[in-house]
Amino acid sequence: MGKKAAIDVTTESQADAAHRRLEEMIVTLQLPPGSHWSEEGLADKIGIGRTPVREAVKRLQADYLVSILPRHGLMITEINLHEQLLVIEFRRELEIFISTRAARRIMAADRERLVAAANEIDAAGKQGNLEKYLREVFNANQLIAKAAGNPFAARSISPLHAMSRRFYYKYESDLQNLEAMGKLHAERARAVARQDEKKALAHATALMDQIEGYTRKIFERGIGLV
């Protein structure tokens, strides 16, 4: 993720490509929190025209990753520790809903893709490859959200995933739990792929327990409680 990814505009619109690339750069702090940009500057940075970038910026604003500053361009939002706890609170409910529905409804082709993503997540965690881990978690999350068959839930959880991935990218070196988190994500994905609703629920809950735990730990450290 540290290198500029090649963007295949034949398989996705330029606006989608711009959104994907800019979100990746925000998540991996290549566009640092609090930094100021113009649409022209972002277009030059990713090599896509200003009109698709403008559309991508609107989506990123809706995802709470960008703030529009009238007459002053835009700013990458800061990471707010209290808001991150609120993100996790809502994300927990959506993850449980999406995971169980996906286990019930997932199609055969997506089951195979999800197992492959789970294997890649496991491998990235064991290798300590944070960029690959985040990329494969993104893939698995998209597959699970799609399989759940509820576009409203998928749309609601997408910005929560992006904010959570950025938070984890920033603090993973402090947490040192990449392998353990990779295992949790992979187990949830495999339960969904097996169409085991009970296990999908249990693994989604365990995953969110760990995410809430380390988020709260960072929050308490940030306000001087630890």
Disulfide bonds with the S-S distance in Angstrom:
none
